[in-house]
Amino acid sequence: RTAKSAPSGGGPATAFADTVSRLVEGVEKQTAQANAAVSGMLDKSVDVHDAMIALQKSELALQLTVQIRNKFVQAYQDVMRMPV
């Protein structure tokens, strides 16, 4: 993982951005593992069950990420509808 320069005194915004970044990296990692498992299954170096488990993990990680995004969008819309 490469170091990223953060603005000084970033506080909660920086922590939130780091959390989202880690979440996306986790999904990408699960997807890469699933792709590798399927490729291994095709050349018979990985068991079919292991490939299916990797695919399910990848799918669940993506679904979790989408649901978290939906909650953030909903919260943002709720805040924007509040009277000032």
C-alpha positions in Angstrom: 0.0 0.0 0.0 1.3 3.4 -0.9 1.4 6.3 1.5 -0.9 9.1 0.7 -0.3 12.7 1.7 -3.1 14.0 3.9 -3.9 17.6 4.5 -2.7 18.8 7.9 -5.4 18.6 10.5 -7.7 16.6 8.2 -9.7 15.2 11.1 -12.9 13.3 10.5 -13.0 14.0 6.8 -9.6 12.3 6.3 -10.6 9.4 8.6 -13.8 8.9 6.6 -11.9 9.0 3.3 -9.4 6.5 4.6 -12.2 4.2 5.7 -14.0 4.4 2.4 -10.7 3.8 0.6 -10.0 0.7 2.7 -13.5 -0.6 2.0 -13.0 -0.2 -1.8 -9.6 -1.8 -1.6 -11.1 -4.8 0.3 -13.7 -5.2 -2.4 -11.1 -5.1 -5.1 -9.0 -7.6 -3.2 -11.9 -10.0 -2.9 -12.7 -9.6 -6.6 -9.1 -10.3 -7.5 -9.1 -13.4 -5.3 -12.4 -14.6 -6.9 -11.0 -14.1 -10.4 -7.8 -16.0 -9.5 -9.9 -18.8 -8.0 -12.0 -19.1 -11.1 -8.9 -19.2 -13.3 -7.4 -21.8 -11.0 -10.6 -23.8 -11.3 -10.4 -23.8 -15.1 -6.9 -25.1 -15.1 -7.8 -27.6 -12.3 -5.4 -26.1 -9.7 -8.2 -24.9 -7.5 -11.1 -26.9 -6.2 -14.6 -26.0 -7.5 -15.8 -25.5 -3.9 -13.0 -23.0 -3.1 -13.7 -21.1 -6.3 -17.4 -20.8 -5.4 -16.6 -19.7 -1.8 -14.3 -17.0 -3.2 -17.1 -15.9 -5.6 -19.6 -15.7 -2.8 -17.2 -13.7 -0.6 -16.6 -11.3 -3.4 -20.3 -10.9 -4.1 -21.1 -10.3 -0.4 -18.3 -7.7 -0.1 -19.7 -5.8 -3.1 -23.3 -6.0 -1.8 -22.1 -4.6 1.6 -20.3 -1.7 -0.2 -23.4 -0.9 -2.3 -25.6 -0.9 0.8 -23.2 1.4 2.7 -23.2 3.7 -0.3 -27.0 3.7 -0.4 -27.1 4.7 3.3 -24.7 7.5 2.8 -26.7 8.8 -0.2 -29.9 8.6 1.7 -28.4 10.4 4.7 -27.0 13.1 2.4 -30.5 13.6 0.8 -32.1 13.8 4.2 -29.7 16.5 5.3 -30.3 18.4 2.1 -34.1 18.3 2.6 -33.8 19.8 6.1 -35.1 23.4 6.4 -32.5 26.0 7.2 
